[in-house]
Amino acid sequence: MTSPACRLEEHYRSILKDRMQDMPFVNKALEVAAVGFRDFDAHSLGVLISPWFMNLVLLPGTDEWSALEQGSVIGMALPGENIDFNVCHDRDIGTYLTAVLFRTVADFPDQSAAISVAEEVLDRLFTETQKTATTGSPRMSRRELFTRLGAE
């Protein structure tokens, strides 16, 4: 049985091949990749890298989102941050949630750099909470998270 993250990759590889290949905003140095997917509640959370965007993705472990309207927004409490996700319905994948990390990936020089950023995002989403819980420091905002990533 294929994992949900593998099905997500296959789906977006098909989109790239069938509809996006010749688009001017596609970064030819990047490939579709599902990075760092891990169990989160009853679901699977990770980052989807494509040659035209990078998103945080929450894949369904249940059908709890299936009645939500396409494009609607649902807030999710992640360990390090509350994030607004958009609802996506797809016949191949089912209903899943996405949050934009990078609307364009034109500035990524290669796949390795994109994967490093994706891994760093996930690491910070899951480790900042532990630091906050032990130090009592305020949580980092989403803007601060991505601003810090860009500065490093």
C-alpha positions as CSV (number, residue, x, y, z in Angstrom):
1,M,0.0,0.0,0.0
2,T,1.4,3.4,-1.0
3,S,1.7,6.0,1.8
4,P,-0.4,9.2,1.6
5,A,2.9,11.3,1.2
6,C,3.9,9.1,-1.8
7,R,0.5,9.5,-3.4
8,L,0.8,13.3,-2.9
9,E,4.2,13.2,-4.7
10,E,2.8,11.1,-7.5
11,H,-0.2,13.4,-7.9
12,Y,2.0,16.6,-8.2
13,R,4.5,14.9,-10.5
14,S,1.6,14.2,-12.8
15,I,0.4,17.8,-12.6
16,L,4.0,18.9,-13.4
17,K,4.2,16.6,-16.4
18,D,0.7,17.3,-17.7
19,R,0.1,20.9,-17.0
20,M,3.1,22.8,-15.6
21,Q,6.2,21.7,-17.4
22,D,6.5,24.6,-19.8
23,M,5.2,27.4,-17.5
24,P,7.7,30.2,-17.1
25,F,7.5,30.3,-13.3
26,V,8.6,26.7,-12.9
27,N,12.0,26.3,-11.3
28,K,13.7,23.6,-13.4
29,A,16.2,23.0,-10.6
30,L,13.5,21.6,-8.3
31,E,11.6,18.4,-8.3
32,V,8.4,17.4,-6.5
33,A,9.2,16.0,-3.1
34,A,7.2,15.2,0.1
35,V,9.5,16.1,2.9
36,G,9.5,15.1,6.6
37,F,6.0,13.8,6.8
38,R,5.2,12.6,10.3
39,D,2.2,11.6,12.4
40,F,0.3,14.5,13.8
41,D,-2.9,13.6,15.7
42,A,-4.7,11.2,13.4
43,H,-3.1,12.8,10.3
44,S,0.3,13.2,8.6
45,L,2.1,16.6,8.5
46,G,5.0,17.6,6.2
47,V,6.1,19.9,3.4
48,L,5.4,19.5,-0.3
49,I,8.1,21.0,-2.5
50,S,7.2,21.5,-6.1
51,P,9.0,23.4,-8.9
52,W,6.4,26.2,-8.5
53,F,5.6,26.4,-4.7
54,M,6.3,25.1,-1.3
55,N,3.5,24.3,1.1
56,L,3.0,22.8,4.6
57,V,0.5,19.9,4.0
58,L,-1.7,18.1,6.4
59,L,-2.8,14.8,4.9
60,P,-6.0,13.2,6.2
61,G,-6.0,10.3,8.6
62,T,-9.8,10.5,8.9
63,D,-12.6,12.0,6.8
64,E,-13.2,14.9,9.3
65,W,-12.5,17.6,6.7
66,S,-14.5,16.0,3.8
67,A,-17.6,18.1,4.4
68,L,-15.7,21.4,4.4
69,E,-16.0,23.6,1.4
70,Q,-13.1,23.7,-1.1
71,G,-10.9,26.8,-0.4
72,S,-12.3,27.4,3.0
73,V,-9.8,28.1,5.9
74,I,-9.4,26.0,9.0
75,G,-7.2,27.0,11.9
76,M,-5.0,24.2,13.3
77,A,-3.0,24.2,16.5
78,L,0.4,22.8,15.7
79,P,3.0,22.3,18.4
80,G,4.9,25.5,17.7
81,E,2.2,27.7,16.0
82,N,-1.4,28.1,15.1
83,I,-1.6,27.9,11.4
84,D,-4.5,28.6,9.0
85,F,-4.8,25.9,6.3
86,N,-6.8,25.9,3.1
87,V,-9.1,23.0,2.4
88,C,-8.3,21.1,-0.8
89,H,-10.5,18.4,-2.3
90,D,-8.9,16.0,-4.8
91,R,-10.3,12.8,-6.3
92,D,-6.9,11.1,-6.1
93,I,-5.8,12.2,-2.6
94,G,-9.0,13.0,-0.9
95,T,-9.5,16.1,1.3
96,Y,-6.2,17.6,2.6
97,L,-5.1,20.9,4.1
98,T,-2.4,23.3,2.8
99,A,-0.6,26.4,4.1
100,V,1.6,28.4,1.8
101,L,5.3,28.6,2.9
102,F,6.6,30.0,-0.4
103,R,4.3,31.2,-3.2
104,T,7.2,31.1,-5.6
105,V,10.4,29.0,-5.4
106,A,12.2,30.8,-8.1
107,D,15.0,31.8,-5.8
108,F,15.9,28.3,-4.7
109,P,19.2,27.4,-6.4
110,D,18.6,23.6,-6.1
111,Q,16.7,20.7,-4.6
112,S,19.1,20.4,-1.7
113,A,18.4,24.0,-0.6
114,A,14.7,23.5,-0.9
115,I,14.8,20.3,1.2
116,S,16.9,22.1,3.9
117,V,14.4,24.9,4.2
118,A,11.5,22.4,4.4
119,E,13.3,20.4,7.1
120,E,14.1,23.6,9.0
121,V,10.5,24.7,8.9
122,L,9.3,21.4,10.3
123,D,12.0,21.3,12.9
124,R,11.1,24.8,14.2
125,L,7.4,24.0,14.2
126,F,8.1,21.1,16.5
127,T,11.0,22.2,18.6
128,E,10.1,25.9,19.4
129,T,7.2,24.6,21.5
130,Q,9.5,22.5,23.7
131,K,11.7,25.5,24.3
132,T,8.7,27.8,25.0
133,A,7.2,25.3,27.4
134,T,10.5,25.1,29.4
135,T,11.5,28.7,29.3
136,G,8.1,30.4,29.5
137,S,9.1,32.6,26.5
138,P,6.4,33.8,24.2
139,R,5.8,31.6,21.1
140,M,7.3,32.6,17.8
141,S,4.9,34.1,15.3
142,R,4.6,32.6,11.8
143,R,6.0,35.7,10.3
144,E,9.0,35.5,12.7
145,L,9.5,31.8,11.9
146,F,9.8,32.5,8.2
147,T,11.7,35.8,8.6
148,R,14.3,33.9,10.7
149,L,14.6,31.2,8.1
150,G,15.3,33.8,5.4
151,A,17.9,35.5,7.5
152,E,20.0,32.4,8.0
